Amino acid sequence: MQTIESGGIGDIQSFQGGFFNQQRAGAWRLSRKLGGGGSVLDLGIYPLNAIRHITREEPSSYSAIVSTRDFSGRFARGRAVH
């Protein structure tokens, strides 16, 4: 934070954060009914808040990418998770 505040790295144009998590089949986070706002509200809020804290600024935009490397089919579109 001191390096950023001192201008030691110049003006920040963009920032990237990540949050990685694995869930067991049947976890509440995998349920559309119980999971609420999805990945951004569930996990994406943590890197967003870190960025806000480190820069002491509010971002003008924020986006998220969700992906899975699971090939078992438990995340297949249209498959209900109970």
ABEGO torsion letter per residue (X at the ends): XAAAAAGAAEBBABBBBBBBBBBBBGBAAABAAAAEAEAAAAAAAAAAAAAAAAAGBBBABBBBBBBBABAAGAABBGBBBX
